[in-house]
Amino acid sequence: MKTLLADGVETEQTFIFISYVAEMEHLLLVSEEGLILSLCLLRISCVALSKDEEIQPVGDIEGGILNCAWSYDQEMLLIVTKSGSLVLLNNSFEVLNEAQLEDLHPDSTPFSVLLSWRSDGENVSISYLQASGARCVRVLTKELEPFSISSLLPLPLTPSRNVNGTECRGLQRALSWNPDHSLIATVQEERGRTQVSFLEKNGLRHGEFALGALQHGAVAYNSAGDILAVTGELEGESVLQLWTRNNYHWYKKLERRYAVPVVAALWDLVDEARLSVLHEVPVAP
């Protein structure tokens, strides 16, 4: 789509991230091409352009952006660039720290890199493809210093268990850090089945539960950390499942199926029981 920027600039942009920044009462929009834009909300019920400011560019990342994510308190924004740079900004868009993912696969796309913050902002997890083709989950401190890595090779390269620094089978594109700081949820194919696997901050795996024949799974914790939403494909349909835990056992409490693809399941940050499901709907030419 075309964006209308300050000073009459027009350019084609592919937006990959949008969020409401409560402290600023702005929408933040981030494009794959590297632009970071701020759009002022004059009224809660209406998005409008300020007469003086219009849409303001607040950053431009050379080479483009793969993904980004706010910390829970929206004090820090972590950006992963297409060159493998990690750039940590505050909410005034000033650079706090920078680092490099030396092993990022050169053909990575915006949808191959996932970010999930610990709720206290002390750590952040990144799921990405390494140059070798292996997918890993790397945990960093808020200073972007390495903390741990769980490296998992695709089937059928190794049968080893997922422990810190060793390979394991079939990590999928899924990542969600429980708000209670405890475990990082991901999806894995192992021993011929799809399962949700849980990683500790130090990279050790700590439990799992089976998802049966579900494919292309994604996960998302609610704000209380007691419900895990799982989306994916099952028997030719898109599916949403809600799972809860009791006495170290996971129970599926709800399953909904849809004829149109589920793009994302997004929990409300305030109402722990409210879930929005985003669908991909074909647009007529």
Secondary structure, DSSP 8 states (H G I E B T S, - for coil): -EEE-GGG-EEE--EEEEEEETTTTEEEEEETTSEEEEEE-SBTTB----TTTSEEEEEE-TT-EEEEEE-TTSSEEEEEETTSEEEEEETT--EEEEEE-TTB-TT--TTT-EEEE-TTSSEEEEEEEBTTS-EEEEEEETT--EEEEEEEB-TTS------TTS--B-B-S--EE-TTSS-EEEEEEETTEEEEEEE-TTS-EEEEEEEET-EEEEEEE-TTSS-EEEEEEETTEEEEEEEEEETTEEEEEEEEEESS-EEEEEE-SS-TT-EEEEE------
